[in-house]
Amino acid sequence: MLCLVCNDEIYDGNEIKCKNCKDYLHFSCASFRETAFRKLTHEAKLKFSCAKCKVNMGLARNTKSKNEDVFVGSNETLSDLTNSVKFMSAKFDDFSKQLKEVLHNIKELKEENNVLKENNIKLNSDIYNLSKRLNLLEQKSILNHVEIVGVPDLKNENCEKNSGRYCSFNGSTSVSN
């Protein structure tokens, strides 16, 4: 006997018979793997229909409904994917808002930092100028002072009276403590 699909000879035990057209096919031409074919029961082999008969009998419409089921499943998967994309888009928008806030805060902190740096420079300059001025005023305040070194201190001594003994003055001067 010859295979309906490939027209090669079919050996015993490798054939399957279509219940409608009564033609024989190799199990591989009928789209079975050998292990699956060997596991088929005798009743399942008797109910087999070839592809031509399936098309002629309208069983192909049953395949269409399976394809429609797959399509419906695909629509559900697509709907889930769309929902997931919407969710991620919303999360991305939230993240974008937070990022903008953080960048705005960083900008404000940089501006505040620059103001503080300028104030610090000004204050350091003021400290330097005040220090120079204080130094100058201290120098001027001791400009008219005289420090006498090497004169022994005596108990109960009157410095004003004794100052004339050690120094000679030109003109009128007063000695103060």
Residue pairs with C-beta under 8 A, 6 or more apart in sequence:
1 9
1 10
1 15
1 24
2 8
2 9
2 10
2 24
3 9
3 10
3 15
3 24
3 25
3 26
3 29
4 18
4 21
4 23
4 24
4 25
4 29
4 50
4 52
5 25
5 26
5 29
5 30
6 26
6 29
8 26
10 24
10 25
10 26
14 26
14 27
15 24
15 25
15 26
15 27
16 24
16 25
16 26
16 27
16 30
16 32
16 37
16 45
16 48
17 23
17 24
17 25
17 45
17 46
17 48
18 24
18 25
18 48
18 49
18 50
18 53
19 46
19 47
19 48
19 49
20 49
20 50
20 53
20 56
20 57
21 50
21 52
21 53
23 50
25 50
27 34
27 37
28 34
30 48
30 50
32 40
49 57
49 59
53 59
54 60
54 63
148 166
151 166
159 175
159 177
160 175
163 175
